[in-house]
């Protein structure tokens, strides 16, 4: 038996049960969705990154 076949059988056995489906698939999706909903607010303010251009060459302008 190759390892992919064994892995497929383990996944099917784990997710085939009701508790395995809830524990390994549904619960992590709900936790990630909740974390993104709480902490994933998008900021519209632009971030300013100051820098100093000390290059005096012809490509350093602009």
PDB file of N, H, CA, C and O in Angstrom:
ATOM      1  N   UNK A   1       0.836  -1.186   0.000  1.00  0.00           N
ATOM      2  CA  UNK A   1       0.000   0.000   0.000  1.00  0.00           C
ATOM      3  C   UNK A   1       0.878   1.245   0.000  1.00  0.00           C
ATOM      4  O   UNK A   1       1.788   1.370   0.819  1.00  0.00           O
ATOM      5  N   UNK A   2       0.611   2.138  -0.892  1.00  0.00           N
ATOM      6  H   UNK A   2      -0.129   2.037  -1.557  1.00  0.00           H
ATOM      7  CA  UNK A   2       1.421   3.353  -0.893  1.00  0.00           C
ATOM      8  C   UNK A   2       0.902   4.357   0.140  1.00  0.00           C
ATOM      9  O   UNK A   2      -0.209   4.215   0.651  1.00  0.00           O
ATOM     10  N   UNK A   3       1.692   5.339   0.433  1.00  0.00           N
ATOM     11  H   UNK A   3       2.595   5.454   0.019  1.00  0.00           H
ATOM     12  CA  UNK A   3       1.372   6.272   1.514  1.00  0.00           C
ATOM     13  C   UNK A   3       0.161   7.143   1.192  1.00  0.00           C
ATOM     14  O   UNK A   3      -0.572   7.522   2.106  1.00  0.00           O
ATOM     15  N   UNK A   4      -0.072   7.471  -0.080  1.00  0.00           N
ATOM     16  H   UNK A   4       0.523   7.163  -0.822  1.00  0.00           H
ATOM     17  CA  UNK A   4      -1.245   8.272  -0.424  1.00  0.00           C
ATOM     18  C   UNK A   4      -2.537   7.514  -0.151  1.00  0.00           C
ATOM     19  O   UNK A   4      -3.525   8.094   0.301  1.00  0.00           O
ATOM     20  N   UNK A   5      -2.520   6.227  -0.428  1.00  0.00           N
ATOM     21  H   UNK A   5      -1.718   5.757  -0.795  1.00  0.00           H
ATOM     22  CA  UNK A   5      -3.696   5.408  -0.174  1.00  0.00           C
ATOM     23  C   UNK A   5      -3.970   5.312   1.335  1.00  0.00           C
ATOM     24  O   UNK A   5      -5.119   5.402   1.769  1.00  0.00           O
ATOM     25  N   UNK A   6      -2.920   5.132   2.119  1.00  0.00           N
ATOM     26  H   UNK A   6      -1.987   5.059   1.766  1.00  0.00           H
ATOM     27  CA  UNK A   6      -3.064   5.075   3.572  1.00  0.00           C
ATOM     28  C   UNK A   6      -3.560   6.418   4.110  1.00  0.00           C
ATOM     29  O   UNK A   6      -4.426   6.452   4.984  1.00  0.00           O
ATOM     30  N   UNK A   7      -3.022   7.515   3.597  1.00  0.00           N
ATOM     31  H   UNK A   7      -2.318   7.487   2.887  1.00  0.00           H
ATOM     32  CA  UNK A   7      -3.457   8.837   4.042  1.00  0.00           C
ATOM     33  C   UNK A   7      -4.925   9.070   3.696  1.00  0.00           C
ATOM     34  O   UNK A   7      -5.679   9.615   4.502  1.00  0.00           O
ATOM     35  N   UNK A   8      -5.327   8.659   2.502  1.00  0.00           N
ATOM     36  H   UNK A   8      -4.714   8.216   1.847  1.00  0.00           H
ATOM     37  CA  UNK A   8      -6.723   8.822   2.102  1.00  0.00           C
ATOM     38  C   UNK A   8      -7.655   8.016   3.017  1.00  0.00           C
ATOM     39  O   UNK A   8      -8.725   8.499   3.387  1.00  0.00           O
ATOM     40  N   UNK A   9      -7.262   6.811   3.375  1.00  0.00           N
ATOM     41  H   UNK A   9      -6.393   6.419   3.074  1.00  0.00           H
ATOM     42  CA  UNK A   9      -8.083   6.000   4.269  1.00  0.00           C
ATOM     43  C   UNK A   9      -8.185   6.632   5.658  1.00  0.00           C
ATOM     44  O   UNK A   9      -9.244   6.583   6.283  1.00  0.00           O
ATOM     45  N   UNK A  10      -7.092   7.225   6.143  1.00  0.00           N
ATOM     46  H   UNK A  10      -6.232   7.265   5.635  1.00  0.00           H
ATOM     47  CA  UNK A  10      -7.134   7.877   7.460  1.00  0.00           C
ATOM     48  C   UNK A  10      -8.016   9.121   7.430  1.00  0.00           C
ATOM     49  O   UNK A  10      -8.768   9.369   8.372  1.00  0.00           O
ATOM     50  N   UNK A  11      -7.931   9.893   6.370  1.00  0.00           N
ATOM     51  H   UNK A  11      -7.320   9.691   5.604  1.00  0.00           H
ATOM     52  CA  UNK A  11      -8.782  11.084   6.244  1.00  0.00           C
ATOM     53  C   UNK A  11     -10.243  10.679   6.155  1.00  0.00           C
ATOM     54  O   UNK A  11     -11.098  11.282   6.804  1.00  0.00           O
ATOM     55  N   UNK A  12     -10.527   9.677   5.366  1.00  0.00           N
ATOM     56  H   UNK A  12      -9.832   9.187   4.839  1.00  0.00           H
ATOM     57  CA  UNK A  12     -11.906   9.224   5.219  1.00  0.00           C
ATOM     58  C   UNK A  12     -12.454   8.686   6.537  1.00  0.00           C
ATOM     59  O   UNK A  12     -13.618   8.917   6.865  1.00  0.00           O
ATOM     60  N   UNK A  13     -11.627   7.975   7.291  1.00  0.00           N
ATOM     61  H   UNK A  13     -10.681   7.787   7.025  1.00  0.00           H
ATOM     62  CA  UNK A  13     -12.071   7.437   8.575  1.00  0.00           C
ATOM     63  C   UNK A  13     -12.283   8.555   9.590  1.00  0.00           C
ATOM     64  O   UNK A  13     -13.240   8.516  10.364  1.00  0.00           O
ATOM     65  N   UNK A  14     -11.402   9.548   9.592  1.00  0.00           N
ATOM     66  H   UNK A  14     -10.625   9.580   8.963  1.00  0.00           H
ATOM     67  CA  UNK A  14     -11.512  10.644  10.560  1.00  0.00           C
ATOM     68  C   UNK A  14     -12.687  11.550  10.237  1.00  0.00           C
ATOM     69  O   UNK A  14     -13.483  11.865  11.122  1.00  0.00           O
ATOM     70  N   UNK A  15     -12.810  11.972   8.991  1.00  0.00           N
ATOM     71  H   UNK A  15     -12.164  11.716   8.272  1.00  0.00           H
ATOM     72  CA  UNK A  15     -13.871  12.900   8.616  1.00  0.00           C
ATOM     73  C   UNK A  15     -15.196  12.189   8.394  1.00  0.00           C
ATOM     74  O   UNK A  15     -16.229  12.849   8.281  1.00  0.00           O
ATOM     75  N   UNK A  16     -15.195  10.892   8.329  1.00  0.00           N
ATOM     76  H   UNK A  16     -14.356  10.356   8.421  1.00  0.00           H
ATOM     77  CA  UNK A  16     -16.427  10.148   8.136  1.00  0.00           C
ATOM     78  C   UNK A  16     -17.301  10.114   9.372  1.00  0.00           C
ATOM     79  O   UNK A  16     -18.511   9.913   9.277  1.00  0.00           O
ATOM     80  N   UNK A  17     -16.699  10.309  10.524  1.00  0.00           N
ATOM     81  H   UNK A  17     -15.716  10.473  10.601  1.00  0.00           H
ATOM     82  CA  UNK A  17     -17.466  10.350  11.766  1.00  0.00           C
ATOM     83  C   UNK A  17     -17.963  11.771  12.008  1.00  0.00           C
ATOM     84  O   UNK A  17     -17.365  12.743  11.547  1.00  0.00           O
ATOM     85  N   UNK A  18     -19.065  11.869  12.740  1.00  0.00           N
ATOM     86  H   UNK A  18     -19.551  11.080  13.115  1.00  0.00           H
ATOM     87  CA  UNK A  18     -19.635  13.186  13.016  1.00  0.00           C
ATOM     88  C   UNK A  18     -18.694  14.028  13.873  1.00  0.00           C
ATOM     89  O   UNK A  18     -18.491  15.209  13.592  1.00  0.00           O
ATOM     90  N   UNK A  19     -18.126  13.437  14.906  1.00  0.00           N
ATOM     91  H   UNK A  19     -18.291  12.477  15.134  1.00  0.00           H
ATOM     92  CA  UNK A  19     -17.220  14.173  15.785  1.00  0.00           C
ATOM     93  C   UNK A  19     -15.923  14.554  15.068  1.00  0.00           C
ATOM     94  O   UNK A  19     -15.384  15.634  15.310  1.00  0.00           O
ATOM     95  N   UNK A  20     -15.426  13.702  14.207  1.00  0.00           N
ATOM     96  H   UNK A  20     -15.864  12.825  14.010  1.00  0.00           H
ATOM     97  CA  UNK A  20     -14.217  14.026  13.446  1.00  0.00           C
ATOM     98  C   UNK A  20     -14.447  15.170  12.483  1.00  0.00           C
ATOM     99  O   UNK A  20     -13.581  16.028  12.316  1.00  0.00           O
ATOM    100  N   UNK A  21     -15.619  15.191  11.843  1.00  0.00           N
ATOM    101  H   UNK A  21     -16.323  14.494  11.978  1.00  0.00           H
ATOM    102  CA  UNK A  21     -15.951  16.279  10.921  1.00  0.00           C
ATOM    103  C   UNK A  21     -16.032  17.602  11.663  1.00  0.00           C
ATOM    104  O   UNK A  21     -15.522  18.617  11.189  1.00  0.00           O
ATOM    105  N   UNK A  22     -16.672  17.593  12.829  1.00  0.00           N
ATOM    106  H   UNK A  22     -17.085  16.769  13.215  1.00  0.00           H
ATOM    107  CA  UNK A  22     -16.815  18.829  13.604  1.00  0.00           C
ATOM    108  C   UNK A  22     -15.460  19.291  14.131  1.00  0.00           C
ATOM    109  O   UNK A  22     -15.143  20.479  14.075  1.00  0.00           O
ATOM    110  N   UNK A  23     -14.661  18.355  14.643  1.00  0.00           N
ATOM    111  H   UNK A  23     -14.918  17.390  14.688  1.00  0.00           H
ATOM    112  CA  UNK A  23     -13.398  18.716  15.284  1.00  0.00           C
ATOM    113  C   UNK A  23     -12.345  19.185  14.293  1.00  0.00           C
ATOM    114  O   UNK A  23     -11.652  20.168  14.554  1.00  0.00           O
ATOM    115  N   UNK A  24     -12.214  18.509  13.173  1.00  0.00           N
ATOM    116  H   UNK A  24     -12.777  17.711  12.961  1.00  0.00           H
ATOM    117  CA  UNK A  24     -11.099  18.788  12.266  1.00  0.00           C
ATOM    118  C   UNK A  24     -11.454  19.670  11.082  1.00  0.00           C
ATOM    119  O   UNK A  24     -10.552  20.158  10.400  1.00  0.00           O
ATOM    120  N   UNK A  25     -12.730  19.892  10.813  1.00  0.00           N
ATOM    121  H   UNK A  25     -13.462  19.496  11.366  1.00  0.00           H
ATOM    122  CA  UNK A  25     -13.087  20.695   9.654  1.00  0.00           C
ATOM    123  C   UNK A  25     -13.946  21.893  10.038  1.00  0.00           C
ATOM    124  O   UNK A  25     -13.611  23.026   9.692  1.00  0.00           O
ATOM    125  N   UNK A  26     -15.033  21.665  10.737  1.00  0.00           N
ATOM    126  H   UNK A  26     -15.306  20.745  11.017  1.00  0.00           H
ATOM    127  CA  UNK A  26     -15.976  22.733  11.026  1.00  0.00           C
ATOM    128  C   UNK A  26     -15.465  23.696  12.097  1.00  0.00           C
ATOM    129  O   UNK A  26     -15.559  24.911  11.924  1.00  0.00           O
ATOM    130  N   UNK A  27     -14.935  23.182  13.182  1.00  0.00           N
ATOM    131  H   UNK A  27     -14.859  22.195  13.323  1.00  0.00           H
ATOM    132  CA  UNK A  27     -14.458  24.028  14.281  1.00  0.00           C
ATOM    133  C   UNK A  27     -13.306  24.954  13.865  1.00  0.00           C
ATOM    134  O   UNK A  27     -13.359  26.140  14.188  1.00  0.00           O
ATOM    135  N   UNK A  28     -12.268  24.474  13.166  1.00  0.00           N
ATOM    136  H   UNK A  28     -12.225  23.510  12.904  1.00  0.00           H
ATOM    137  CA  UNK A  28     -11.217  25.416  12.727  1.00  0.00           C
ATOM    138  C   UNK A  28     -11.730  26.495  11.773  1.00  0.00           C
ATOM    139  O   UNK A  28     -11.263  27.633  11.822  1.00  0.00           O
ATOM    140  N   UNK A  29     -12.676  26.153  10.915  1.00  0.00           N
ATOM    141  H   UNK A  29     -13.055  25.229  10.876  1.00  0.00           H
ATOM    142  CA  UNK A  29     -13.252  27.161  10.012  1.00  0.00           C
ATOM    143  C   UNK A  29     -13.986  28.241  10.808  1.00  0.00           C
ATOM    144  O   UNK A  29     -13.879  29.427  10.495  1.00  0.00           O
ATOM    145  N   UNK A  30     -14.723  27.833  11.828  1.00  0.00           N
ATOM    146  H   UNK A  30     -14.809  26.869  12.082  1.00  0.00           H
ATOM    147  CA  UNK A  30     -15.444  28.803  12.644  1.00  0.00           C
ATOM    148  C   UNK A  30     -14.488  29.679  13.455  1.00  0.00           C
ATOM    149  O   UNK A  30     -14.731  30.875  13.613  1.00  0.00           O
ATOM    150  N   UNK A  31     -13.415  29.099  13.965  1.00  0.00           N
ATOM    151  H   UNK A  31     -13.217  28.127  13.836  1.00  0.00           H
ATOM    152  CA  UNK A  31     -12.442  29.876  14.743  1.00  0.00           C
ATOM    153  C   UNK A  31     -11.737  30.901  13.855  1.00  0.00           C
ATOM    154  O   UNK A  31     -11.568  32.053  14.257  1.00  0.00           O
ATOM    155  N   UNK A  32     -11.334  30.505  12.680  1.00  0.00           N
ATOM    156  H   UNK A  32     -11.471  29.570  12.354  1.00  0.00           H
ATOM    157  CA  UNK A  32     -10.661  31.436  11.762  1.00  0.00           C
ATOM    158  C   UNK A  32     -11.615  32.530  11.303  1.00  0.00           C
ATOM    159  O   UNK A  32     -11.222  33.692  11.202  1.00  0.00           O
ATOM    160  N   UNK A  33     -12.863  32.171  11.024  1.00  0.00           N
ATOM    161  H   UNK A  33     -13.182  31.227  11.106  1.00  0.00           H
ATOM    162  CA  UNK A  33     -13.854  33.172  10.622  1.00  0.00           C
ATOM    163  C   UNK A  33     -14.083  34.185  11.737  1.00  0.00           C
ATOM    164  O   UNK A  33     -14.187  35.383  11.474  1.00  0.00           O
ATOM    165  N   UNK A  34     -14.164  33.713  12.978  1.00  0.00           N
ATOM    166  H   UNK A  34     -14.079  32.739  13.191  1.00  0.00           H
ATOM    167  CA  UNK A  34     -14.338  34.616  14.106  1.00  0.00           C
ATOM    168  C   UNK A  34     -13.145  35.532  14.310  1.00  0.00           C
ATOM    169  O   UNK A  34     -13.315  36.715  14.607  1.00  0.00           O
ATOM    170  N   UNK A  35     -11.937  34.999  14.155  1.00  0.00           N
ATOM    171  H   UNK A  35     -11.798  34.038  13.914  1.00  0.00           H
ATOM    172  CA  UNK A  35     -10.732  35.816  14.322  1.00  0.00           C
ATOM    173  C   UNK A  35     -10.652  36.893  13.246  1.00  0.00           C
ATOM    174  O   UNK A  35     -10.284  38.030  13.540  1.00  0.00           O
ATOM    175  N   UNK A  36     -10.985  36.557  12.027  1.00  0.00           N
ATOM    176  H   UNK A  36     -11.284  35.633  11.789  1.00  0.00           H
ATOM    177  CA  UNK A  36     -10.956  37.548  10.942  1.00  0.00           C
ATOM    178  C   UNK A  36     -12.032  38.601  11.163  1.00  0.00           C
ATOM    179  O   UNK A  36     -11.811  39.782  10.895  1.00  0.00           O
ATOM    180  N   UNK A  37     -13.193  38.183  11.650  1.00  0.00           N
ATOM    181  H   UNK A  37     -13.372  37.224  11.868  1.00  0.00           H
ATOM    182  CA  UNK A  37     -14.268  39.145  11.905  1.00  0.00           C
ATOM    183  C   UNK A  37     -13.899  40.112  13.026  1.00  0.00           C
ATOM    184  O   UNK A  37     -14.244  41.292  12.960  1.00  0.00           O
ATOM    185  N   UNK A  38     -13.204  39.628  14.051  1.00  0.00           N
ATOM    186  H   UNK A  38     -12.924  38.670  14.104  1.00  0.00           H
ATOM    187  CA  UNK A  38     -12.841  40.495  15.171  1.00  0.00           C
ATOM    188  C   UNK A  38     -11.639  41.383  14.884  1.00  0.00           C
ATOM    189  O   UNK A  38     -11.654  42.574  15.197  1.00  0.00           O
ATOM    190  N   UNK A  39     -10.598  40.808  14.290  1.00  0.00           N
ATOM    191  H   UNK A  39     -10.585  39.841  14.036  1.00  0.00           H
ATOM    192  CA  UNK A  39      -9.324  41.517  14.155  1.00  0.00           C
ATOM    193  C   UNK A  39      -8.982  41.918  12.724  1.00  0.00           C
ATOM    194  O   UNK A  39      -7.917  42.494  12.502  1.00  0.00           O
ATOM    195  N   UNK A  40      -9.820  41.643  11.769  1.00  0.00           N
ATOM    196  H   UNK A  40     -10.685  41.174  11.950  1.00  0.00           H
ATOM    197  CA  UNK A  40      -9.473  41.884  10.373  1.00  0.00           C
ATOM    198  C   UNK A  40     -10.018  43.166   9.805  1.00  0.00           C
ATOM    199  O   UNK A  40     -10.326  43.230   8.615  1.00  0.00           O
ATOM    200  N   UNK A  41     -10.146  44.191  10.623  1.00  0.00           N
ATOM    201  H   UNK A  41      -9.896  44.140  11.590  1.00  0.00           H
ATOM    202  CA  UNK A  41     -10.663  45.454  10.103  1.00  0.00           C
ATOM    203  C   UNK A  41      -9.617  46.117   9.213  1.00  0.00           C
ATOM    204  O   UNK A  41      -8.429  46.142   9.536  1.00  0.00           O
ATOM    205  N   UNK A  42     -10.071  46.639   8.116  1.00  0.00           N
ATOM    206  H   UNK A  42     -11.036  46.619   7.853  1.00  0.00           H
ATOM    207  CA  UNK A  42      -9.159  47.264   7.157  1.00  0.00           C
ATOM    208  C   UNK A  42      -9.037  48.749   7.461  1.00  0.00           C
ATOM    209  O   UNK A  42     -10.042  49.441   7.623  1.00  0.00           O
ATOM    210  N   UNK A  43      -7.828  49.226   7.536  1.00  0.00           N
ATOM    211  H   UNK A  43      -7.011  48.664   7.404  1.00  0.00           H
ATOM    212  CA  UNK A  43      -7.583  50.635   7.812  1.00  0.00           C
ATOM    213  C   UNK A  43      -7.463  51.381   6.491  1.00  0.00           C
ATOM    214  O   UNK A  43      -6.743  50.952   5.588  1.00  0.00           O
ATOM    215  N   UNK A  44      -8.171  52.498   6.385  1.00  0.00           N
ATOM    216  H   UNK A  44      -8.756  52.846   7.118  1.00  0.00           H
ATOM    217  CA  UNK A  44      -8.122  53.269   5.148  1.00  0.00           C
ATOM    218  C   UNK A  44      -7.027  54.330   5.180  1.00  0.00           C
ATOM    219  O   UNK A  44      -6.715  54.921   4.146  1.00  0.00           O
ATOM    220  N   UNK A  45      -6.441  54.581   6.344  1.00  0.00           N
ATOM    221  H   UNK A  45      -6.694  54.101   7.184  1.00  0.00           H
ATOM    222  CA  UNK A  45      -5.366  55.576   6.431  1.00  0.00           C
ATOM    223  C   UNK A  45      -4.102  55.022   5.776  1.00  0.00           C
ATOM    224  O   UNK A  45      -3.754  53.856   5.962  1.00  0.00           O
ATOM    225  N   UNK A  46      -3.431  55.860   5.017  1.00  0.00           N
ATOM    226  H   UNK A  46      -3.713  56.808   4.865  1.00  0.00           H
ATOM    227  CA  UNK A  46      -2.220  55.429   4.329  1.00  0.00           C
ATOM    228  C   UNK A  46      -1.035  55.512   5.273  1.00  0.00           C
ATOM    229  O   UNK A  46      -0.949  56.426   6.094  1.00  0.00           O
ATOM    230  N   UNK A  47      -0.140  54.576   5.158  1.00  0.00           N
ATOM    231  H   UNK A  47      -0.210  53.834   4.491  1.00  0.00           H
ATOM    232  CA  UNK A  47       1.068  54.562   5.966  1.00  0.00           C
ATOM    233  C   UNK A  47       2.170  55.301   5.221  1.00  0.00           C
ATOM    234  O   UNK A  47       2.448  55.016   4.057  1.00  0.00           O
ATOM    235  N   UNK A  48       2.786  56.242   5.899  1.00  0.00           N
ATOM    236  H   UNK A  48       2.560  56.474   6.845  1.00  0.00           H
ATOM    237  CA  UNK A  48       3.867  57.023   5.307  1.00  0.00           C
ATOM    238  C   UNK A  48       5.188  56.422   5.767  1.00  0.00           C
ATOM    239  O   UNK A  48       5.431  56.274   6.964  1.00  0.00           O
ATOM    240  N   UNK A  49       6.031  56.080   4.815  1.00  0.00           N
ATOM    241  H   UNK A  49       5.834  56.200   3.842  1.00  0.00           H
ATOM    242  CA  UNK A  49       7.343  55.518   5.111  1.00  0.00           C
ATOM    243  C   UNK A  49       8.392  56.546   4.692  1.00  0.00           C
ATOM    244  O   UNK A  49       8.636  56.729   3.499  1.00  0.00           O
ATOM    245  N   UNK A  50       9.014  57.219   5.662  1.00  0.00           N
ATOM    246  H   UNK A  50       8.816  57.071   6.631  1.00  0.00           H
ATOM    247  CA  UNK A  50      10.012  58.226   5.307  1.00  0.00           C
ATOM    248  C   UNK A  50      11.327  57.568   4.871  1.00  0.00           C
ATOM    249  O   UNK A  50      11.726  56.535   5.410  1.00  0.00           O
ATOM    250  N   UNK A  51      11.987  58.180   3.895  1.00  0.00           N
ATOM    251  H   UNK A  51      11.663  59.019   3.458  1.00  0.00           H
ATOM    252  CA  UNK A  51      13.285  57.688   3.439  1.00  0.00           C
ATOM    253  C   UNK A  51      14.123  58.870   2.964  1.00  0.00           C
ATOM    254  O   UNK A  51      13.601  59.942   2.659  1.00  0.00           O
ATOM    255  N   UNK A  52      15.411  58.650   2.910  1.00  0.00           N
ATOM    256  H   UNK A  52      15.834  57.779   3.158  1.00  0.00           H
ATOM    257  CA  UNK A  52      16.341  59.665   2.451  1.00  0.00           C
ATOM    258  C   UNK A  52      17.061  59.120   1.230  1.00  0.00           C
ATOM    259  O   UNK A  52      17.653  58.042   1.281  1.00  0.00           O
ATOM    260  N   UNK A  53      17.010  59.858   0.142  1.00  0.00           N
ATOM    261  H   UNK A  53      16.529  60.734   0.101  1.00  0.00           H
ATOM    262  CA  UNK A  53      17.679  59.459  -1.079  1.00  0.00           C
ATOM    263  C   UNK A  53      18.951  60.290  -1.208  1.00  0.00           C
ATOM    264  O   UNK A  53      18.895  61.459  -1.588  1.00  0.00           O
ATOM    265  N   UNK A  54      20.080  59.697  -0.898  1.00  0.00           N
ATOM    266  H   UNK A  54      20.125  58.747  -0.590  1.00  0.00           H
ATOM    267  CA  UNK A  54      21.356  60.412  -0.968  1.00  0.00           C
ATOM    268  C   UNK A  54      22.140  60.051  -2.223  1.00  0.00           C
ATOM    269  O   UNK A  54      23.340  60.312  -2.307  1.00  0.00           O
ATOM    270  N   UNK A  55      21.474  59.463  -3.181  1.00  0.00           N
ATOM    271  H   UNK A  55      20.498  59.252  -3.113  1.00  0.00           H
ATOM    272  CA  UNK A  55      22.124  59.089  -4.422  1.00  0.00           C
ATOM    273  C   UNK A  55      22.179  60.317  -5.323  1.00  0.00           C
ATOM    274  O   UNK A  55      21.143  60.902  -5.638  1.00  0.00           O
ATOM    275  N   UNK A  56      23.358  60.702  -5.732  1.00  0.00           N
ATOM    276  H   UNK A  56      24.200  60.226  -5.477  1.00  0.00           H
ATOM    277  CA  UNK A  56      23.515  61.886  -6.570  1.00  0.00           C
ATOM    278  C   UNK A  56      23.581  61.570  -8.054  1.00  0.00           C
ATOM    279  O   UNK A  56      23.772  62.470  -8.872  1.00  0.00           O
ATOM    280  N   UNK A  57      23.427  60.314  -8.404  1.00  0.00           N
ATOM    281  H   UNK A  57      23.272  59.583  -7.740  1.00  0.00           H
ATOM    282  CA  UNK A  57      23.538  59.920  -9.799  1.00  0.00           C
ATOM    283  C   UNK A  57      22.304  60.284 -10.607  1.00  0.00           C
ATOM    284  O   UNK A  57      21.313  60.773 -10.065  1.00  0.00           O
ATOM    285  N   UNK A  58      22.376  60.041 -11.917  1.00  0.00           N
ATOM    286  H   UNK A  58      23.182  59.644 -12.357  1.00  0.00           H
ATOM    287  CA  UNK A  58      21.295  60.436 -12.805  1.00  0.00           C
ATOM    288  C   UNK A  58      20.065  59.554 -12.621  1.00  0.00           C
ATOM    289  O   UNK A  58      18.966  59.978 -12.978  1.00  0.00           O
ATOM    290  N   UNK A  59      20.205  58.341 -12.078  1.00  0.00           N
ATOM    291  H   UNK A  59      21.098  57.997 -11.788  1.00  0.00           H
ATOM    292  CA  UNK A  59      19.030  57.498 -11.847  1.00  0.00           C
ATOM    293  C   UNK A  59      18.451  57.692 -10.457  1.00  0.00           C
ATOM    294  O   UNK A  59      17.401  57.125 -10.154  1.00  0.00           O
ATOM    295  N   UNK A  60      19.086  58.457  -9.620  1.00  0.00           N
ATOM    296  H   UNK A  60      19.939  58.917  -9.867  1.00  0.00           H
ATOM    297  CA  UNK A  60      18.610  58.679  -8.274  1.00  0.00           C
ATOM    298  C   UNK A  60      17.614  59.809  -8.145  1.00  0.00           C
ATOM    299  O   UNK A  60      17.122  60.069  -7.046  1.00  0.00           O
ATOM    300  N   UNK A  61      17.308  60.479  -9.218  1.00  0.00           N
ATOM    301  H   UNK A  61      17.707  60.269 -10.110  1.00  0.00           H
ATOM    302  CA  UNK A  61      16.360  61.604  -9.175  1.00  0.00           C
ATOM    303  C   UNK A  61      14.944  61.062  -9.323  1.00  0.00           C
ATOM    304  O   UNK A  61      14.720  60.052  -9.990  1.00  0.00           O
ATOM    305  N   UNK A  62      14.008  61.734  -8.705  1.00  0.00           N
ATOM    306  H   UNK A  62      14.189  62.554  -8.164  1.00  0.00           H
ATOM    307  CA  UNK A  62      12.597  61.386  -8.880  1.00  0.00           C
ATOM    308  C   UNK A  62      12.080  60.702  -7.754  1.00  0.00           C
ATOM    309  O   UNK A  62      10.905  60.337  -7.740  1.00  0.00           O
TER     310      UNK A  62
END
